[in-house]
């Protein structure tokens, strides 16, 4: 009977604990890789949302300004417009143009409203549910009245998120310069 007890094959408690520790370590490594992958994917989605809104806004404003029939001027208040644009460092909030269908368009950077907006005739370019405007201003440079003005469009957008996690936050600066092509034609 003694020989039977000594010949039994099996695992000791120490061997079972060692296997459990190795399996837990492998599981932890796999879980870490999965979480990192998902966090990176979330960050990419947030950046894409902000970038889509910004690129759409830049594209629409640039196209309408570049192909405007006439330039009516820029303004800081939205009440009186100046077409001189002689002070290059001035940050304007409004620009007024006339398109070829004789419709007037006023682009605005409304930083006093809640939510802040970038708009064309008060219709916002930005999906304010997903993205918020952090900063926005327009610039205008022109050496003389016979020269076409160069309009600078500058704004910063960020993701609307109350989350403390970095992958739920993104802020992107957008900027471009546009020369009105059809002035004096």
C-alpha positions in Angstrom: 0.0 0.0 0.0 2.9 2.3 0.7 4.1 1.8 -2.8 0.8 2.8 -4.3 0.7 6.1 -2.4 4.2 7.1 -3.4 3.6 6.3 -7.1 0.6 8.5 -7.6 1.2 11.2 -10.1 -0.2 14.8 -9.4 0.6 18.4 -9.0 1.7 19.9 -5.7 0.1 23.1 -4.4 3.3 25.0 -5.1 3.2 24.0 -8.8 -0.5 25.0 -9.1 0.2 28.5 -7.5 3.1 29.0 -10.0 0.9 28.3 -13.0 -1.8 30.6 -11.6 0.7 33.4 -11.2 2.0 33.0 -14.8 -1.5 32.9 -16.2 -2.5 36.0 -14.3 0.6 37.9 -15.6 -0.2 36.9 -19.2 -3.9 38.0 -18.7 -2.8 41.3 -17.3 -0.5 41.9 -20.3 -3.2 41.1 -22.8 -5.8 43.3 -20.9 -3.3 46.2 -20.9 -2.7 45.9 -24.6 -6.5 45.9 -25.3 -7.1 48.9 -23.1 -4.3 50.9 -24.8 -5.7 50.0 -28.2 -9.2 51.2 -27.3 -7.9 54.4 -25.8 -5.9 55.2 -28.9 -8.9 54.5 -31.0 -11.0 56.9 -28.9 -8.4 59.6 -29.2 -8.3 59.2 -33.0 -12.1 59.5 -33.2 -12.1 62.7 -31.1 -9.4 64.3 -33.3 -11.2 63.3 -36.4 -14.4 65.0 -35.2 -12.6 68.3 -34.4 -10.6 68.2 -37.6 -13.8 67.6 -39.8 -15.5 70.6 -38.3 -12.5 72.8 -38.7 -11.7 71.7 -42.2 -15.3 72.2 -43.3 -15.4 75.7 -41.8 -12.0 76.7 -43.4 -13.1 75.3 -46.8 -16.5 77.0 -46.9 -15.3 80.4 -45.7 -12.2 80.4 -48.0 -14.2 79.4 -51.1 -16.9 82.1 -50.5 -14.4 84.8 -49.7 -12.0 84.0 -52.6 -14.8 84.0 -55.2 -16.8 87.0 -53.8 -17.9 89.6 -56.3 -16.9 92.4 -53.9 -15.3 93.0 -50.5 -17.5 95.2 -48.2 -15.1 95.4 -45.3 -14.1 94.1 -41.9 -15.4 95.1 -38.5 -14.7 94.5 -34.8 -18.3 95.3 -33.7 -20.4 94.2 -36.7 -21.9 97.7 -37.2 -19.5 99.7 -39.3 -17.3 98.1 -41.9 -13.9 99.4 -43.2 -12.4 98.2 -46.5 -9.1 99.9 -45.9 -7.5 97.1 -43.8 -4.4 99.2 -43.2 -3.5 97.9 -39.7 -2.3 94.3 -40.2 -2.3 93.3 -36.5 -5.9 94.1 -35.9 -8.1 91.2 -35.0 -11.6 91.5 -36.5 -14.7 89.6 -35.7 -16.7 90.3 -38.9 -16.2 90.4 -42.6 -18.8 91.3 -45.2 -18.7 90.3 -48.8 -21.1 90.3 -51.8 -21.4 87.2 -53.9 -22.2 87.0 -57.6 -25.9 86.5 -56.9 -25.7 90.0 -55.2 -26.4 88.4 -51.8 -24.4 89.8 -48.9 -22.7 87.4 -46.5 -21.4 88.3 -43.1 -18.9 85.9 -41.6 -18.6 86.3 -37.8 -16.5 85.1 -35.0 -18.9 85.5 -32.1 -16.9 85.0 -29.0 -19.5 86.6 -26.7 -22.4 84.1 -27.3 -22.9 80.9 -25.5 -21.8 78.7 -27.2 -19.2 80.6 -29.1 -19.7 80.3 -32.9 -18.1 80.8 -36.3 -21.0 81.7 -38.5 -22.1 82.8 -42.0 -25.1 85.2 -41.7 -25.6 83.8 -38.2 -25.8 80.1 -39.3 -23.0 78.3 -37.4 -20.4 76.3 -39.3 -19.6 74.3 -36.2 -21.5 71.4 -34.7 -21.7 72.8 -31.2 -22.9 69.5 -29.8 -19.5 67.9 -30.4 -17.1 70.8 -30.8 -16.6 74.2 -29.2 -14.8 77.3 -30.4 -12.0 78.3 -28.2 -10.7 81.3 -30.1 -11.6 82.9 -33.4 -10.5 86.1 -35.3 -10.1 87.4 -38.8 -7.3 89.6 -40.1 -7.1 91.8 -43.2 -4.0 93.2 -44.9 -4.1 95.6 -47.9 -1.4 98.0 -49.0 -3.8 100.2 -51.0 -7.4 100.3 -52.2 -6.6 99.1 -55.7 -5.0 95.9 -54.3 -7.1 92.9 -53.3 -7.2 92.3 -49.6 -5.8 89.2 -48.0 -8.1 87.9 -45.4 -6.8 85.7 -42.6 -9.1 83.1 -41.0 -7.9 81.9 -37.6 -9.6 79.8 -35.0 -9.1 77.0 -32.4 -11.6 74.2 -31.9 -11.8 71.7 -29.1 -13.8 68.6 -28.3 -16.8 69.1 -25.9 -16.0 66.7 -23.2 -16.4 66.7 -19.4 -14.1 63.6 -19.1 -10.8 63.8 -17.3 -9.3 61.3 -19.7 -6.8 62.7 -22.2 -8.2 60.5 -25.0 -11.6 62.4 -24.8 -9.9 65.8 -25.3 -8.5 67.4 -28.4 -7.8 71.0 -29.4 -6.7 72.0 -32.9 -5.6 75.4 -34.3 -6.8 76.2 -37.8 -5.6 79.1 -40.0 -5.4 80.2 -43.6 -5.1 83.3 -45.8 -7.4 84.1 -48.7 -7.0 86.7 -51.4 -10.3 87.9 -53.0 -9.8 87.1 -56.7 -12.5 89.1 -58.4 -11.9 92.5 -56.9 -12.0 95.4 -59.4 -13.0 93.0 -62.2 
